[in-house]
Amino acid sequence: MQTTSIHTLVGTGLSCIRDDRVLFEELNFELVSGQILLLEGKNGSGKTSLLRIVCGFREADSGELRWCGDAINDSSFFAQMAYVGHLDGVKKELSVLENLKIALALNSLGHYSIDQALSKVHLSGYDDVLVQALSAGQKRRLSLARLLITRSVLWILDEPFTSLDKQGIALIETLMAEHCANGGMIVLTSHHDIDLPAVDVQRVLLS
């Protein structure tokens, strides 16, 4: 994916209340093309809630999000973001190839073909294998392969390293660095500290 324009995601005065408990308030951040925003904090601190607000799955109790200067609901935000959550979001009764074809049918063509993406995530030769036969780590890599075949400026990732071994973690870090180098941007939560010296990583600690 080659992106020439600069994109921005700005959160201003964001707050989130759940079960009468304030998870966070007056939270501000600004993310531009090529950067990563890493959300850190203990379980229950509001990381996933903030991620859901950024995705548009729920509204903040106060504050606003703007994409390239416009409120996200009045912008091209949803057409330019891709989300991978705790669950892998793949159909276990379908094959690897069928899952990727569905993803491609719902989005614009990205930088990689299906074959290239499978090679990138070390799933070459698994085209006709049913997802239910894959290991947990392979399912996670398949879910991330969807990001490579579709055109999304912003990746939103909830614990992307779940179920991955050291090799898998290194692979995902490489893909993240490549995405940012091509003008993409990433918001993620992770209990694993990322090692990306070539990328500008901003950190937000929720407590």
C-alpha positions, -999 to 999 in steps of 0.1 A, spaced: 0 0 0 15 33 -11 -1 64 6 11 98 -4 -14 120 16 -10 127 53 -38 114 75 -46 125 111 -66 110 139 -72 134 168 -90 126 201 -99 156 222 -113 155 258 -124 119 255 -140 103 285 -156 69 292 -179 59 320 -189 22 325 -211 9 353 -209 43 371 -171 41 370 -150 66 352 -125 46 331 -107 77 317 -115 114 312 -101 144 294 -80 121 272 -62 137 243 -40 123 215 -30 131 180 -18 104 155 -5 111 120 6 89 91 36 67 100 29 66 137 16 40 162 -5 47 192 0 20 219 -27 19 246 -13 5 279 -28 -3 313 -40 -31 335 -71 -52 327 -102 -31 333 -84 3 328 -104 11 297 -80 0 269 -106 -20 249 -133 6 257 -111 33 241 -104 11 212 -142 6 207 -147 44 208 -120 48 181 -136 22 160 -170 39 163 -185 9 181 -196 31 209 -196 68 215 -174 86 241 -193 100 271 -176 134 262 -151 147 238 -147 141 201 -127 122 175 -117 138 142 -103 121 111 -83 144 88 -100 174 104 -136 162 102 -158 144 128 -154 107 120 -191 103 112 -187 130 85 -155 117 70 -141 88 51 -129 72 83 -148 40 83 -138 33 47 -101 37 56 -99 17 89 -97 -20 96 -102 -37 130 -89 -70 143 -102 -77 178 -97 -103 205 -116 -129 184 -100 -136 151 -131 -128 131 -127 -157 106 -153 -183 96 -141 -217 109 -163 -237 85 -147 -220 55 -112 -225 41 -83 -200 44 -88 -189 8 -126 -185 12 -121 -163 42 -97 -140 24 -120 -138 -7 -148 -127 15 -127 -100 31 -116 -88 -3 -151 -87 -16 -161 -63 12 -131 -39 8 -108 -23 -18 -78 -42 -31 -47 -36 -10 -10 -37 -17 -8 -75 -16 -25 -103 -35 -40 -132 -15 -10 -154 -24 15 -127 -14 -3 -121 19 -4 -158 28 33 -160 21 39 -129 43 21 -145 73 37 -180 66 5 -197 55 15 -205 19 0 -239 10 -29 -236 34 -54 -222 8 -78 -251 10 -74 -259 47 -105 -253 68 -99 -227 95 -112 -251 122 -81 -272 115 -57 -244 121 -38 -238 153 -47 -207 174 -15 -189 161 -24 -197 125 -59 -183 129 -44 -151 144 -20 -148 114 -49 -154 90 -69 -126 106 -39 -103 101 -35 -114 65 -68 -97 58 -51 -64 66 -26 -70 39 -50 -77 10 -73 -48 17 -66 -10 15 -68 4 50 -48 34 62 -56 29 99 -52 -5 115 -70 -9 149 -56 -40 167 -68 -54 201 -41 -76 215 -27 -86 181 1 -108 196 -24 -132 213 -16 -169 207 16 -160 188 51 -174 195 83 -153 193 85 -159 156 49 -148 151 54 -117 172 85 -107 152 65 -113 120 36 -90 131 61 -63 142 77 -64 108 43 -60 91 34 -31 114 67 -14 106 61 -19 69 26 -5 71 38 26 89 67 31 64 41 31 36 21 59 52 -2 38 74 -10 43 110 -19 19 139 -38 21 172 -34 -10 193 -36 -25 228 -10 -50 239 4 -66 270 35 -73 249 59 -43 246 66 -37 209 101 -34 195 99 -10 166 129 14 167 122 28 132 86 38 141 74 67 161 54 50 189 32 71 211 20 56 244 -11 63 264 -12 48 299 -47 42 312 -50 37 350 
